[in-house]
Amino acid sequence: MTADAVAHPLSSKKRARWSVLNAAASLWYAVMVIGQWIFVYYTAAFYGASTLTGNFAAWNEHPFVRGHVAGDTIGNLAFAAHVMLAIVITAGGTLQLLPQIRARAPWLHRWNGRVFLLTAAIVSLAGFYMVWLRQGAEPELHDLSISFNGALILLFGALAWRAAAARNVASHRRWALRALMVVNGVFFIRLIFSGWVLLTQSEPSIAMFYIFEVASFLLPLAILELYLRAQDKGGPLMRATAAAAVFGATAYMAIGTFAFTMIFVVGILSGAL
């Protein structure tokens, strides 16, 4: 025990509680980065060459997604933008959380943030088009959750941009983190789905998949809100609860990342599925 801890035993306990919460956040970030870069590799490997060469029909070789519709030029271009720009979002989003970049290269943090928010808005608008206006698209229940997710992306992105323009760093951080959570709904749902398949050895029912879709952006958002409140003004119980929630989410993300790698990267890219 240090001299400082003897002189200030309460502050020592407080630092310990903060260290647990910070450790949970750091572990979450490490798992998030690993999962996201695997997702970037998978997306680029499956869609990259076919999209850049205009071979859009190859998208339909995916066992779960039918991105190409013959004769629907606008819809196919919207899907191409949606998929390829998702790579930019995924790669750029995690960089925004690095304190080293904010401290040593603030210009990179600012421009990467602008690209992230603008790209997220474009991807969301492309998603709206594919859900509601695309040729041959029929409205389904899950379109509502997709649209709600897209609306939150646009809202949180606009609020993060406004706070940054006003130089309100604290507010910008909170809205930017919220934007990051909802933007990554497409990533989280793959981890939720893959983790479910691995743990239950079965595919989810349609009803369960609808729950996954909503949980893919609302559950991370709820955990983030708990973390932010615990960080700002939470007592010992709230900080412990937030740390437990982040650790639990991180554990499932690790399972989901492994399962995603086996199902999507190994299975689909190798042609096994």
Backbone as a ProteinNet text record, in pm:
[ID]
protein_1_A
[PRIMARY]
MTADAVAHPLSSKKRARWSVLNAAASLWYAVMVIGQWIFVYYTAAFYGASTLTGNFAAWNEHPFVRGHVAGDTIGNLAFAAHVMLAIVITAGGTLQLLPQIRARAPWLHRWNGRVFLLTAAIVSLAGFYMVWLRQGAEPELHDLSISFNGALILLFGALAWRAAAARNVASHRRWALRALMVVNGVFFIRLIFSGWVLLTQSEPSIAMFYIFEVASFLLPLAILELYLRAQDKGGPLMRATAAAAVFGATAYMAIGTFAFTMIFVVGILSGAL
[TERTIARY]
85	0	88.1	56.9	139	109.1	197.9	176.6	52.3	27.4	-90.6	-217.6	-215.5	-333.5	-357.8	-250.4	-266.9	-324.4	-274.6	-320.9	-462.4	-499.6	-631.5	-694.8	-738.7	-792.9	-915.5	-1002.8	-1123.3	-1088.6	-991.8	-953.4	-889	-820.1	-760.2	-867.7	-975	-1084.9	-1152.8	-1166.9	-1230.1	-1147.4	-1014.5	-928.1	-940.3	-953	-966.8	-1094.3	-1203.7	-1329.9	-1319.5	-1254.4	-1236.8	-1149.2	-1046	-955.7	-1029.4	-1125.9	-1203.7	-1288.7	-1353.5	-1436.4	-1350.9	-1235.1	-1145.8	-1090	-1060.8	-1011.2	-1116.6	-1242.9	-1352	-1361.8	-1351.3	-1359.2	-1240.6	-1121.9	-1002.8	-1011.2	-1059.9	-1074.5	-1179.2	-1289.9	-1393.3	-1334.5	-1255.4	-1197.7	-1106.5	-1025.1	-933.6	-1010.8	-1115	-1195.9	-1270.1	-1317.6	-1389.1	-1298.6	-1176.3	-1083	-1054.1	-1028.2	-1001	-1119.7	-1239.2	-1359	-1385.7	-1364.7	-1394.8	-1298.5	-1172.9	-1078.9	-1098.5	-1145.9	-1186.2	-1305.8	-1398.5	-1515.7	-1475.2	-1378.9	-1328	-1268	-1186.9	-1125	-1231.1	-1328.5	-1434.8	-1512.5	-1552.2	-1630.7	-1551.3	-1425	-1341.1	-1314.3	-1291.5	-1260.3	-1379.9	-1499.7	-1616.7	-1671.9	-1680.7	-1746.6	-1650.8	-1525.4	-1435.1	-1411.9	-1357.5	-1321.9	-1444.5	-1552.3	-1672.1	-1733.6	-1727.9	-1784.3	-1699.2	-1568.8	-1479.7	-1473.2	-1497.9	-1496.6	-1635.4	-1735.9	-1871.8	-1942.5	-1887.2	-1949.6	-2048.6	-2154.4	-2247.9	-2322.5	-2340.1	-2412.8	-2343.7	-2212.2	-2138.3	-2180.4	-2245	-2292.1	-2387.3	-2464.4	-2566.5	-2509.4	-2377.5	-2314.9	-2312.6	-2342.3	-2351.6	-2474.5	-2460.7	-2574.8	-2684.8	-2655.5	-2753.9	-2805.5	-2735.9	-2769.6	-2784.9	-2890.4	-2910.6	-2903.1	-2780.8	-2761.3	-2789.7	-2778.1	-2793.2	-2933.1	-2992.4	-3121.7	-3102	-3121.7	-3099.8	-3186.3	-3123.6	-3195	-3215.1	-3182.9	-3202	-3069.2	-3034.6	-2904.1	-2888.7	-2989.2	-2979.9	-2971	-3053.5	-3050.7	-2918.8	-2862.2	-2733.1	-2622	-2627.3	-2527.8	-2543.3	-2668.4	-2692.6	-2635	-2652.7	-2597.4	-2444.9	-2386.9	-2241.2	-2187.4	-2254	-2212	-2226.6	-2336.8	-2364.7	-2255.6	-2215.2	-2117.5	-1975.9	-1935.3	-1797.3	-1768	-1864.7	-1843	-1846.8	-1911.2	-1908.9	-1766.2	-1682.1	-1541.2	-1474.2	-1503.2	-1446	-1491.7	-1620.5	-1675.7	-1610.7	-1603.6	-1551.4	-1404.9	-1326.8	-1184.3	-1161.2	-1239.2	-1218.2	-1275.2	-1383.4	-1450	-1364	-1295.5	-1213.4	-1094.5	-1045.4	-933.2	-972	-1099.5	-1144.7	-1134.8	-1131.2	-1127.7	-986.5	-885.9	-747.9	-707.9	-676.3	-635.1	-503.9	-418.5	-290.3	-311.2	-411.2	-439	-495.9	-587.1	-644.5	-537.6	-439.4	-337.6	-226.6	-180.7	-63.8	-98.7	-215.2	-255.8	-402.2	-432.2	-572.3	-634.5	-552.2	-605.2	-658.1	-587	-631.9	-761.8	-770.7	-893.3	-1011.4	-989.4	-1098.7	-1141.9	-1046.7	-1083	-1136	-1078.7	-1130.9	-1272.9	-1297.8	-1432.4	-1531.8	-1491	-1580.3	-1612.1	-1507.9	-1529.1	-1620.5	-1599	-1681.2	-1828.2	-1856.4	-1995.7	-2062.6	-1990.6	-2048.4	-2072.5	-1976.2	-1991.5	-2106.1	-2118.3	-2228.4	-2363	-2370.8	-2495.6	-2528.1	-2427.6	-2449.1	-2494.1	-2427.4	-2463.9	-2606.9	-2644.8	-2780.9	-2883.3	-2856.8	-2949.9	-2960	-2846.8	-2850.2	-2932.9	-2921.9	-3001.4	-3149.8	-3187.4	-3328.3	-3380.6	-3299.3	-3342.1	-3364.4	-3269	-3280.8	-3400.8	-3432.7	-3543.4	-3678.9	-3693.4	-3826.5	-3851.5	-3748	-3769.8	-3714	-3630.7	-3562.9	-3661.5	-3630.4	-3712.3	-3724.4	-3846.8	-3872	-3871.2	-3840.6	-3838	-3979.8	-4008.2	-4138	-4120.1	-4201.2	-4187.7	-4200.8	-4110.1	-4112.7	-4098.2	-4125.9	-4121.7	-3983.9	-3880.2	-3745.5	-3703.4	-3776.2	-3745	-3762.9	-3854.7	-3877.3	-3756.1	-3696.8	-3579	-3460.1	-3446.2	-3338.6	-3354.9	-3478	-3504.8	-3481.6	-3521.9	-3499.2	-3350.1	-3275	-3130	-3071.1	-3115.4	-3065.3	-3099.3	-3219.5	-3259.7	-3172.9	-3140.6	-3053.3	-2912.7	-2865.3	-2733.3	-2730.2	-2832.1	-2838.1	-2850.1	-2934.1	-2955	-2829.5	-2771.8	-2653.2	-2534.7	-2522	-2413.8	-2425.3	-2547.5	-2569.4	-2539.2	-2580.4	-2555.8	-2407.4	-2337.5	-2192.9	-2120.5	-2163.6	-2102.7	-2127.8	-2251.3	-2285.6	-2205.1	-2189.9	-2113.3	-1966.3	-1912.7	-1773.4	-1755.7	-1851.9	-1844.3	-1850.4	-1925.3	-1936.4	-1820.5	-1727.8	-1612.6	-1654.3	-1766.8	-1812.7	-1761.9	-1641.4	-1573.1	-1649.2	-1698.9	-1768.3	-1894.6	-1973.2	-2096.2	-2063.5	-1961.2	-1921.6	-1881.8	-1806.2	-1762.1	-1881.2	-1978.4	-2094.4	-2174.3	-2201.1	-2280.4	-2202.8	-2071.2	-1989.8	-1987.7	-1979.8	-1982.9	-2118.4	-2225	-2358.1	-2368.3	-2314.5	-2315.6	-2237.4	-2123.4	-2041.9	-2119.2	-2195.5	-2271.9	-2377.2	-2454.9	-2564	-2511.8	-2402.6	-2343	-2300.2	-2253.2	-2201.9	-2308.7	-2435.2	-2540.9	-2522.8	-2479.4	-2458.9	-2345.8	-2250.3	-2140.8	-2186.9	-2255.7	-2299.7	-2398.5	-2486.5	-2584.7	-2517.1	-2406.7	-2333.4	-2267.1	-2221.3	-2164.1	-2272.4	-2387.5	-2498.2	-2543.9	-2563.1	-2607.3	-2504.8	-2379.1	-2274.4	-2256.7	-2259.1	-2247.3	-2361.8	-2482.4	-2599.6	-2581.9	-2538.9	-2520.6	-2416.9	-2307.6	-2202.3	-2249.3	-2317.2	-2355.4	-2473.7	-2566.3	-2686	-2678.4	-2579.8	-2566.4	-2693.6	-2757.7	-2878.5	-2894.5	-2966.8	-2994.9	-3115.8	-3118.5	-3231.7	-3358.5	-3471.7	-3599.4	-3613.4	-3711.3	-3734.5	-3767.1	-3850.2	-3886.2	-3763	-3676.7	-3555.1	-3462.3	-3456.8	-3370.7	-3419.7	-3550.7	-3603.8	-3556.9	-3554.5	-3504.2	-3356.3	-3280.6	-3138.6	-3120.3	-3203.7	-3190.4	-3207	-3307.4	-3330	-3219.1	-3180.3	-3076.3	-2940.4	-2918.2	-2786.5	-2743.7	-2839.3	-2799.9	-2853.2	-2967.9	-3022	-2948.8	-2906.9	-2834.8	-2697.5	-2613.2	-2487	-2508.7	-2615.3	-2645.1	-2680.9	-2759	-2797.5	-2676	-2586.6	-2465.9	-2377.2	-2368.2	-2290.3	-2348	-2480.1	-2542.7	-2512.3	-2518.2	-2484.4	-2339.3	-2250.1	-2108	-2085.6	-2148.9	-2130.1	-2181.5	-2296.8	-2352.3	-2264.8	-2215.1	-2126.1	-1996.9	-1947.5	-1822.9	-1840.1	-1955.6	-1978.1	-2009.6	-2106	-2151	-2203.5	-2157.3	-2206.7	-2141	-2219.4	-2165.7	-2100.5	-2053.3	-1984.9	-2069.9	-2199.1	-2285.3	-2302.9	-2323.3	-2342	-2214.6	-2099.1	-1973.1	-1948.4	-1980.3	-1963.1	-2058.6	-2182.3	-2280.3	-2237.6	-2189.2	-2144.5	-2025.5	-1930.5	-1813.4	-1855.5	-1949.4	-1996.8	-2066.4	-2145.7	-2215.6	-2116.6	-2014	-1914.2	-1833.2	-1794.7	-1722	-1807.5	-1936.3	-2025.4	-2041.3	-2061.1	-2073.8	-1945.5	-1832.5	-1703.4	-1684.1	-1724.4	-1711.8	-1795	-1918.2	-2001.7	-1945.5	-1890.9	-1829.2	-1713	-1634.4	-1521.5	-1571.7	-1677.1	-1736.5	-1792.6	-1865.2	-1923.9	-1820.2	-1708.3	-1601.3	-1540.1	-1516	-1462.8	-1560.9	-1688.5	-1789.5	-1806	-1802.2	-1812	-1697.2	-1578.2	-1461.7	-1480.6	-1533.2	-1553.9	-1664.9	-1775.3	-1891.3	-1872.5	-1839.5	-1836.1	-1701	-1593.3	-1461.5	-1415.5	-1410.9	-1365	-1470.8	-1594.6	-1700.3	-1739.3	-1773.1	-1823	-1710.8	-1600.9	-1492.8	-1428.3	-1430	-1373.2	-1472.8	-1598.4	-1701.2	-1762	-1734.4	-1787.8	-1937	-1986.2	-2129.2	-2199.7
-119.2	0	123.6	222.9	342.5	438.6	536	638.5	719.6	742.6	819.2	744.6	612.2	533.6	536.5	537.7	544.5	678.8	785.4	919.2	944.3	883.4	907.1	773.5	696.7	564.5	568.6	667.7	674	701.9	793.2	824.1	702.4	621	499.5	403.1	386.3	299.7	355	487.1	548.7	525	538.4	513.6	368.8	276.4	134.9	111.2	176.2	158.7	217.8	333.7	394	305.5	243.7	160.6	40.3	-15.8	-128.5	-84.5	30.5	81.6	112.4	172.8	203.3	76.4	-23.9	-151.1	-217.5	-209.4	-266.6	-197.7	-63.9	11.3	-19.9	-32.7	-62.4	-201	-298.2	-433.4	-436	-363.4	-354.5	-297.7	-191.8	-129.2	-226.2	-301.4	-396.4	-502.3	-557.4	-658.9	-596.9	-474.8	-404.5	-385.5	-341.8	-318.3	-448.5	-554.9	-684	-727.1	-721.2	-761.2	-675	-544.6	-454.6	-473.2	-498.3	-517.5	-652.3	-751.5	-877	-851.7	-768.2	-732.1	-655.3	-564.6	-490.1	-586.2	-680	-777.2	-858.4	-907.3	-989	-910	-787.3	-705.4	-673.9	-634.9	-602.5	-725.9	-839.8	-962.2	-1011.8	-1003.6	-1058.1	-961	-832.6	-736.5	-648.7	-637.5	-540.6	-558.2	-671.7	-692.9	-688.6	-754.8	-758.1	-619.9	-539.3	-404.7	-314.4	-316.8	-228.5	-264.8	-391	-433.1	-430.3	-393.9	-386.1	-519.4	-623.9	-756	-769.2	-688	-681.5	-813.3	-892.4	-1019.1	-1112.9	-1096.1	-1182.8	-1161.1	-1047.9	-1024.9	-1135.2	-1187.2	-1286.2	-1423.9	-1437.8	-1562.2	-1572.5	-1460.9	-1461.2	-1541.1	-1633.8	-1718.7	-1647.5	-1529.2	-1461.2	-1330.6	-1274.7	-1141.9	-1148.9	-1087	-1074.5	-926.5	-880.8	-738.6	-694.2	-786	-748.2	-779.5	-679.8	-697.7	-661.6	-756.3	-732.7	-617.4	-523.2	-410.4	-293	-309.1	-200.6	-127.7	-41.6	25.5	112.2	193.7	283.9	204.1	101.9	20	-52.5	-102.2	-170.4	-73.7	48.1	148.3	187.8	194.8	226	116.9	-8.6	-119	-113.9	-83.9	-74	34.3	150.3	258.7	217.3	151.4	108.4	13.7	-80	-181.2	-124.8	-55.9	-10.2	102	191.7	299.1	247	131.8	70.2	36.5	5.8	-21.4	104.1	218.9	346.1	377.7	358.2	386.3	297.4	169.3	74.2	101	125.9	151.5	283.8	385	517.5	535.4	463.8	484.2	450.7	338.2	298	391.7	453	546.6	669.1	706.7	825.1	809.1	686.4	663	664.6	669	666.1	802	810.7	939.3	989.5	897.7	939.3	1023.4	987.6	1065.1	1201.4	1203.2	1331.5	1424.4	1368	1450.2	1491.7	1399.1	1425.2	1469.2	1432.6	1470.6	1513.6	1625	1668.6	1696	1736.5	1760.7	1630.2	1518.8	1389.4	1347.5	1372.7	1340.9	1419	1546.8	1630.1	1582.9	1562.3	1525.8	1383.1	1293.9	1157.4	1155.6	1240.4	1250	1303.6	1403.6	1458.3	1353.7	1283.3	1177.7	1069.8	1032.8	929.5	970.1	1091.9	1135	1153.9	1211.9	1230.3	1095.9	1006.3	874.4	797.7	808.1	741.2	793.5	923.8	981.7	928.2	920	868.5	722.6	642.7	501.3	486.9	571.3	565.5	600.2	704.1	743.5	634.4	571.8	459.5	345	324	220.3	249.9	376.2	415.6	385.7	418.8	394.8	246.1	163.9	20	-40.7	11	-45.1	-3.9	123.4	175.9	204	225.1	268.6	174	80	-2.5	-89.4	-106.5	-188.5	-331	-377.4	-513.9	-531.5	-423.1	-434.2	-432.4	-524.5	-530.5	-497	-403.4	-364.8	-485.6	-494.6	-600.8	-539.3	-619	-568.7	-515.9	-587.5	-546	-415.4	-371.1	-243	-127.9	-143.8	-39.8	-24.5	-135.4	-127.4	-70.4	-108.6	-53.6	97.3	141.2	283.6	360.5	301.5	365.2	378.6	274.2	278.8	390	397.5	501.5	641	657.8	789.1	830.2	735.1	765.6	801.4	735	768	912.9	953.1	1090.5	1190.1	1158.5	1249.3	1263.2	1152.6	1158.3	1219.1	1188	1246.6	1397.4	1447.1	1591.8	1659.3	1597.1	1655.3	1652	1546.1	1539.5	1647.7	1668.1	1771.2	1909.9	1934.3	2065.4	2094.2	1993.8	2013.4	2040.4	1971.8	1995.4	2136.1	2181	2316.2	2421.6	2391.6	2484	2468.8	2376.7	2347.5	2301.8	2235.1	2175.1	2031	2013.6	1884.8	1774.7	1805.5	1703.6	1655.4	1749	1712	1638.4	1686	1619.8	1475.1	1452.4	1315.9	1224.3	1270.7	1186.1	1154.7	1257.3	1233.6	1152.2	1172.2	1094.2	946.5	918.7	779.9	716.2	792.6	740.4	710.9	801.6	778.7	652.7	632.9	514.1	386	386.2	266.5	232.9	332.7	302.8	279.2	344.4	319.3	173.3	117.9	-19.3	-124.6	-87.7	-186.7	-302.5	-272.3	-376.8	-471.2	-420.2	-502.7	-584.2	-517.7	-586.3	-699.1	-679.2	-784.3	-911.5	-896.6	-1014.8	-1087.7	-1010.8	-1075.2	-1143	-1075.8	-1135.5	-1264.8	-1258.6	-1376.4	-1489.1	-1456.2	-1558.8	-1621.1	-1536.1	-1587.8	-1680.4	-1644.7	-1729.4	-1866.8	-1866.3	-1992.2	-2079.6	-2017.6	-2094.9	-2151.3	-2068.5	-2110.1	-2206.2	-2189.5	-2274.8	-2385.7	-2374.4	-2471.3	-2478.5	-2363.3	-2355.3	-2212.8	-2197.1	-2064.1	-2005.6	-1874.8	-1813.7	-1817.6	-1815.8	-1806.3	-1666.8	-1649.1	-1517.3	-1415.4	-1454.1	-1363.6	-1324.5	-1421.4	-1392.3	-1302.2	-1321.8	-1237.4	-1093	-1072.4	-936.7	-872.5	-953.3	-902.7	-867.3	-951.3	-922.8	-788.4	-762.8	-639.7	-516.5	-519.5	-405.9	-397	-512.7	-515.2	-473.2	-488.5	-461.8	-316.8	-225.1	-85.4	-28.2	-77.5	-24.1	-78.7	-205.5	-261.8	-197.4	-184.3	-112	31.9	94.2	231.9	239	143	141	119.8	29.5	5	128.8	196.2	320	425.2	441	540.4	509.9	382.5	343.7	377.5	350.8	381.1	531.1	611.7	756.6	814	767.1	816.2	774.1	652	606.7	686.4	718.5	793.6	937.9	996.7	1137.7	1160.5	1086.8	1114.9	990.5	876.2	753.4	721.9	661.8	615	479.6	421.6	291.9	182.7	177.7	73.5	90.8	214.9	238.2	207.5	245.6	217.4	67	-4.5	-150	-214.4	-164.4	-217.4	-190.3	-67.9	-32.3	-118	-137.1	-219.6	-362.9	-416.6	-553	-563.7	-461.6	-462.4	-457.6	-373.5	-362.5	-491.3	-548.8	-676.4	-785.6	-790.9	-891.7	-875.6	-750.5	-723.6	-759.4	-730.2	-761.1	-911.6	-986.5	-1132.3	-1188	-1137.8	-1187.2	-1142.1	-1019.7	-973	-1062.7	-1106.3	-1195.1	-1327.6	-1381.9	-1505.8	-1483.7	-1372.5	-1342	-1319.2	-1255.9	-1232.2	-1363.4	-1453.7	-1585	-1658.4	-1658.1	-1727.7	-1662.3	-1528.9	-1457.1	-1496.6	-1507.2	-1546.2	-1684.9	-1777	-1913.6	-1920.8	-1849.6	-1859.1	-1775.2	-1648.7	-1556.3	-1555.3	-1543.3	-1531.4	-1666.5	-1767.4	-1899.4	-1968.4	-1970.9	-2043.6	-1983.5	-1854.9	-1792.3	-1763.2	-1706.8	-1672.3	-1796.1	-1906.8	-2030	-2105.1	-2058.7	-2124.8	-2244.9	-2261.6	-2377.9	-2364.5	-2238.5	-2217.2	-2178.4
0	0	0	-79.1	-90.6	22.7	39.4	140.8	109.9	-16.2	-56.2	-18.3	-31.1	3.2	153.1	232.6	377.2	417.6	355.8	390	342.2	230.7	172.2	134.6	236.9	206.5	117.7	132.1	49.8	-95.5	-115.8	-253.3	-318.9	-238.6	-293.6	-341.7	-263.5	-305	-429.6	-433.1	-549.4	-674.1	-661.6	-776.8	-822.4	-726.1	-762.3	-841.4	-798.6	-871.1	-1010.8	-1020.6	-1152.4	-1240.2	-1180	-1259.9	-1316.7	-1242	-1292.8	-1410.8	-1399.1	-1508.5	-1630.9	-1608	-1720	-1783.6	-1700.4	-1754	-1840.8	-1796.8	-1876	-2011.6	-2010.8	-2135.9	-2227	-2169.2	-2249.5	-2312.3	-2235.5	-2289.3	-2399.7	-2378.2	-2482	-2610.6	-2598.3	-2717.1	-2791.1	-2717.5	-2781.7	-2859.8	-2798.5	-2867.1	-2985	-2967.3	-3074.1	-3195.9	-3173.1	-3283.7	-3358.4	-3285.1	-3349.2	-3434.4	-3376.1	-3449.1	-3570.4	-3555.6	-3666.3	-3782.7	-3753.7	-3863.9	-3932.5	-3858.1	-3922.9	-4013.1	-3966	-4045.6	-4171.4	-4158.2	-4274	-4375.8	-4328.3	-4418.8	-4491.5	-4417	-4477	-4581.7	-4548.3	-4641.3	-4767	-4748.2	-4863.7	-4949.1	-4884.1	-4958.6	-5038.1	-4979.1	-5048.3	-5152.3	-5116.7	-5204.9	-5285.1	-5239.9	-5300	-5448.4	-5489.1	-5629.8	-5720.2	-5680.1	-5764.4	-5780.2	-5674.4	-5681.9	-5769.3	-5749.4	-5824.2	-5972.2	-6005.3	-6145.8	-6209.1	-6130.9	-6184.5	-6196.3	-6137.7	-6141.5	-6025.5	-6030.6	-5919.1	-5896.2	-6000.2	-5986.2	-5887.7	-5869.3	-5776.8	-5632.4	-5603.4	-5466.5	-5421.3	-5515.4	-5479.9	-5449.4	-5457.4	-5413.7	-5261.5	-5194.5	-5048.4	-5006.7	-4911.8	-4875.2	-4798.1	-4740.3	-4657.1	-4717.1	-4813.8	-4866.6	-5017.4	-5069	-5213.4	-5249.2	-5276.6	-5300.1	-5441.9	-5539	-5679.4	-5729.4	-5796.5	-5862.9	-6009.2	-6098.1	-6241	-6290.4	-6361.4	-6418.6	-6325.4	-6198.5	-6100.9	-6079.8	-6174.1	-6169.7	-6046	-6016.8	-5902	-5772.1	-5760.5	-5640	-5622	-5731.3	-5723.5	-5683.9	-5736.5	-5698.4	-5552.2	-5505.9	-5364.9	-5275.7	-5316.4	-5238	-5240.1	-5356	-5366.2	-5273.3	-5273.3	-5184.3	-5038.6	-5009.1	-4872.1	-4821.8	-4904.5	-4863.4	-4859.1	-4965.3	-4973.1	-4873.7	-4854.7	-4758	-4615	-4594.8	-4461.8	-4420	-4517.3	-4487.4	-4432.6	-4494.7	-4449.6	-4307.7	-4282.6	-4150.1	-4044.2	-4073.3	-3975.7	-3944.8	-4048	-4027.7	-3955.9	-3992.5	-3935.4	-3796.5	-3765.9	-3637.8	-3517.7	-3523	-3409	-3388.3	-3496.1	-3483	-3401.5	-3407.6	-3335.4	-3184.7	-3137.2	-2992.9	-2935.8	-3022.3	-2974.4	-2916.9	-2787.1	-2729.4	-2787.5	-2834.2	-2892.1	-3017.3	-3097.5	-3218.5	-3181.8	-3085.6	-3043.8	-2988	-2917	-2852.7	-2949	-3032.9	-3116.7	-3258.4	-3305.8	-3441.9	-3441.1	-3374.6	-3366.4	-3502.7	-3599.3	-3733.8	-3795	-3768.9	-3819.9	-3752.1	-3622	-3548.8	-3605.6	-3634.3	-3687.4	-3825.5	-3915.1	-4052.4	-4061.3	-3983.6	-3981.1	-3925.5	-3826.3	-3771	-3871.8	-3948.1	-4050.7	-4157.4	-4200.2	-4300.4	-4244.3	-4118.6	-4055.2	-4052.9	-4007	-3993.3	-4129.3	-4225.2	-4358.5	-4426.9	-4414.2	-4475.7	-4411.5	-4279.6	-4209.8	-4258.3	-4282.8	-4333.2	-4472.4	-4558.8	-4694.8	-4690.1	-4607.1	-4595	-4543.3	-4448.8	-4395	-4501.5	-4579.3	-4685.4	-4791.6	-4823.2	-4917.6	-4860.8	-4729.6	-4665.4	-4672	-4649.8	-4661.9	-4802.1	-4901.9	-5040.3	-5064.2	-5020.6	-5046.2	-4974.3	-4856.7	-4778.7	-4834.2	-4870.1	-4900.9	-5048.3	-5127.7	-5265.6	-5370.1	-5330.1	-5429	-5506.4	-5633.5	-5722.4	-5668.4	-5656.7	-5611.5	-5461.6	-5387.2	-5241.5	-5186.3	-5097.3	-5032	-4884	-4831.8	-4691.2	-4598.1	-4502.5	-4403.2	-4265	-4162.9	-4026.6	-3990	-4033.4	-3993.7	-4060.2	-4164.7	-4226.8	-4128	-4033.5	-3933.4	-3842.2	-3799.5	-3713.4	-3789.4	-3916.8	-3999.6	-4014.4	-4037.1	-4054.6	-3924.8	-3812.2	-3682.3	-3655.8	-3686.9	-3672.8	-3758.7	-3885.2	-3974.1	-3926.1	-3871.1	-3819.9	-3701.4	-3614.3	-3501	-3547.3	-3652	-3706.6	-3753.7	-3828.4	-3878.4	-3763.2	-3664.2	-3551	-3467	-3424.9	-3339.4	-3413.3	-3542.5	-3620.9	-3629.4	-3651.5	-3659.6	-3526.2	-3416.2	-3284.5	-3249.1	-3289.1	-3265.6	-3345.1	-3469.3	-3554.6	-3495.7	-3451.2	-3395.9	-3269.7	-3183.6	-3061	-3091.6	-3193.7	-3232.1	-3286.8	-3368.2	-3424.1	-3314.3	-3207.2	-3094.8	-2996.4	-3025.9	-2940.5	-2800.3	-2794	-2668.6	-2666.4	-2615.2	-2624.2	-2551	-2431.3	-2352.2	-2422.8	-2474.2	-2544.9	-2674.5	-2745.6	-2870.9	-2845.7	-2740.1	-2708.6	-2687	-2609.7	-2580.3	-2706.4	-2789.5	-2910.8	-3013.6	-3019.2	-3113.4	-3073.9	-2943.6	-2898.2	-2927.1	-2907.8	-2940.9	-3090	-3170.5	-3315.6	-3350.5	-3284.4	-3311.1	-3280.9	-3172.2	-3135.3	-3240.2	-3282.4	-3376.1	-3517.4	-3554.1	-3685.6	-3697.6	-3588.2	-3591.1	-3566.2	-3580.4	-3568.1	-3664.2	-3786	-3887.2	-3847.3	-3771.9	-3719.8	-3599.6	-3506.5	-3385.3	-3415.1	-3512.7	-3539.3	-3589.4	-3659.4	-3705.5	-3588.8	-3490.4	-3372.4	-3289.1	-3275.3	-3199.9	-3266.2	-3397.7	-3472.6	-3463.8	-3488.6	-3490	-3352.1	-3248.7	-3113.4	-3077.3	-3120.5	-3095.4	-3161.2	-3286.7	-3359.2	-3289.5	-3244	-3178	-3044.3	-2965.3	-2830.3	-2828.3	-2922.4	-2923.6	-3027	-3118.1	-3227.5	-3311.6	-3327.2	-3409.7	-3459.9	-3570	-3621.9	-3549.5	-3530.4	-3460.3	-3544.8	-3477.3	-3547.8	-3606.9	-3694.1	-3753.8	-3645.5	-3549.8	-3440.8	-3359.7	-3331.8	-3256.7	-3336.4	-3467.6	-3550.3	-3549	-3544.8	-3532.4	-3401.8	-3296.5	-3168.6	-3180.5	-3249.3	-3271.7	-3342.2	-3442.5	-3520.1	-3432	-3345.2	-3256	-3151.1	-3097	-2994.2	-3048.4	-3178	-3236.2	-3220.9	-3207.5	-3186.2	-3055.3	-3005.8	-2880.8	-2758.2	-2761.5	-2646.6	-2628.3	-2732.8	-2714.6	-2669.5	-2721	-2682.1	-2534	-2485.9	-2344.7	-2254.7	-2294.5	-2215.4	-2215.2	-2329.1	-2335.8	-2242	-2241	-2153.8	-2007.9	-1970.6	-1833.6	-1803.4	-1898.1	-1879.9	-1864.4	-1949.7	-1943.8	-1812.7	-1768	-1641.9	-1524.2	-1529	-1422.2	-1422.1	-1538.3	-1550	-1504.4	-1534.8	-1503.5	-1355.9	-1302.8	-1166.1	-1095	-1133.8	-1073.7	-941.2	-851.1	-725.2	-742.2	-632.2	-640.2	-705.3	-669.7	-725	-875.4	-919.9	-1063.2	-1140.3	-1084.1	-1153	-1161.4	-1053.9	-1055.8	-1155.7	-1160	-1254.5	-1398.1	-1422.7	-1557.6	-1599.5	-1508.2	-1540.2	-1570.9	-1491.6	-1515.6	-1650.6	-1685.5	-1814.4	-1930.2	-1917.4	-2024.1	-2035.5	-1921.5	-1925	-1988.5	-1951.6	-2008.9	-2158.5	-2202.5	-2345.7	-2419.5	-2356.3	-2418.7	-2434	-2332.5	-2339.6	-2454.6	-2468.1	-2578.3	-2712.5	-2718.6	-2842.7	-2883.1	-2784.7	-2815.2	-2871.6	-2810.7	-2861.2	-3001.2	-3017.5	-3147.5	-3255.2	-3218.5	-3315.9	-3362.7	-3268.7	-3306.2	-3397.1	-3358	-3437.7	-3574.4	-3578.3	-3705.5	-3797.9	-3741.7	-3821.1	-3880.9	-3800.4	-3848.5	-3953.7	-3930.3	-4019.5	-4145.2	-4126.9	-4240	-4310.9	-4235.2	-4298.7	-4353.1	-4267.1	-4310.6	-4396.1	-4347.4	-4417.4	-4550.6	-4551.6	-4674.4	-4773.2	-4725.7	-4818.3	-4879.6	-4807.4	-4862.7	-4949.1	-4948.3	-5028	-4960.7	-4829.9	-4759	-4732.5	-4725.4	-4700.4	-4828.9
[MASK]
+++++++++++++++++++++++++++++++++++++++++++++++++++++++++++++++++++++++++++++++++++++++++++++++++++++++++++++++++++++++++++++++++++++++++++++++++++++++++++++++++++++++++++++++++++++++++++++++++++++++++++++++++++++++++++++++++++++++++++++++++++++++++++++++++++++++++++++++++

